[in-house]
Amino acid sequence: MRSQLQPSAQLLLCALYPVFLQAPDVMRSCSMALQLLSTAVGSYLGGGLVAAVAALSVAAGQAWLPKDLNLGHLDYFLMLCGGLMLTNTLLFVLVANNYEYKVGPHERS
């Protein structure tokens, strides 16, 4: 039987592998720790985003995320998340286009 954590572990390994290959040899453990730290900070920021949207939308008079989601505007929240993801993607493309790939010792021809 396939584990429920297996897909999560595969995604995590796919995210860590390029970090491990592209880091300088003396900084590999630090770069791995920073990558995992960024994952943890992203989780906290996601929780903070939900709390901020809930508080601000209630203060504006129309709750986006009430206890009964049928009465709220979850669509507004999802559009906000989509906009943030689009911004993140555009910034990623901008940085990735200027990145110089480091050829590893096992990849040299």
C-alpha positions in Angstrom: 0.0 0.0 0.0 1.3 3.4 -1.0 2.0 5.8 1.9 0.2 9.1 2.1 3.5 10.9 2.7 5.2 9.5 -0.4 4.1 12.2 -2.9 5.0 14.9 -0.3 8.5 13.3 0.1 9.0 13.2 -3.6 8.1 16.8 -4.1 10.4 17.8 -1.2 13.3 15.8 -2.8 12.6 17.4 -6.2 12.8 20.8 -4.5 16.0 20.0 -2.6 18.0 18.3 -5.3 18.7 21.5 -7.4 19.6 23.4 -4.2 22.1 20.6 -3.3 23.6 20.6 -6.8 24.0 24.3 -7.3 25.3 25.2 -3.8 29.1 25.6 -3.3 30.6 22.5 -1.8 31.4 24.1 1.5 27.9 25.5 1.9 25.7 22.6 1.0 24.4 21.9 4.5 23.7 25.6 5.1 21.9 26.0 1.8 19.7 22.9 2.5 18.9 24.3 5.9 18.0 27.7 4.4 15.8 26.0 1.8 13.9 24.1 4.5 13.7 27.3 6.6 12.1 29.1 3.6 9.5 26.3 3.5 8.7 26.8 7.1 8.5 30.6 6.8 6.2 30.2 3.8 3.9 28.1 5.9 3.7 30.7 8.6 3.2 33.5 6.1 0.3 31.5 4.6 -1.3 31.3 8.0 -0.7 35.0 8.5 -2.3 35.7 5.1 -5.4 33.8 6.1 -5.6 35.6 9.5 -5.0 39.0 7.9 -7.6 38.5 5.2 -10.1 37.3 7.7 -9.5 40.3 10.0 -9.5 42.9 7.3 -12.5 41.6 5.5 -14.6 41.5 8.7 -13.4 45.1 9.5 -14.6 46.1 6.0 -18.0 44.7 6.7 -18.0 41.6 4.4 -16.3 38.5 5.7 -14.4 36.6 3.0 -13.7 33.6 5.2 -16.6 33.2 7.7 -17.3 30.0 9.6 -19.9 29.0 7.0 -18.1 29.4 3.7 -21.3 29.4 1.8 -22.0 32.9 3.3 -18.5 34.3 2.5 -16.5 35.2 -0.5 -13.9 32.4 -0.8 -13.6 33.3 -4.5 -12.1 36.7 -3.6 -9.5 35.0 -1.4 -8.6 32.5 -4.1 -8.2 35.4 -6.6 -5.9 37.1 -4.1 -3.9 33.9 -3.8 -3.8 33.5 -7.6 -2.5 37.1 -8.0 0.2 36.4 -5.5 1.2 33.2 -7.3 1.3 35.1 -10.6 3.5 37.7 -9.1 5.8 35.0 -7.7 5.9 33.3 -11.1 6.9 36.5 -12.9 9.6 37.2 -10.3 10.9 33.6 -10.7 11.1 33.9 -14.5 12.9 37.2 -14.2 15.5 35.7 -11.8 15.7 32.3 -13.7 16.5 34.0 -17.0 19.6 35.7 -15.5 20.8 32.6 -13.6 24.0 30.9 -14.7 23.8 27.1 -14.2 26.7 25.5 -12.3 27.9 22.4 -14.1 28.5 19.6 -11.5 31.5 17.2 -11.7 29.2 14.3 -12.8 27.7 16.4 -15.6 30.9 17.5 -17.4 31.4 16.1 -20.9 
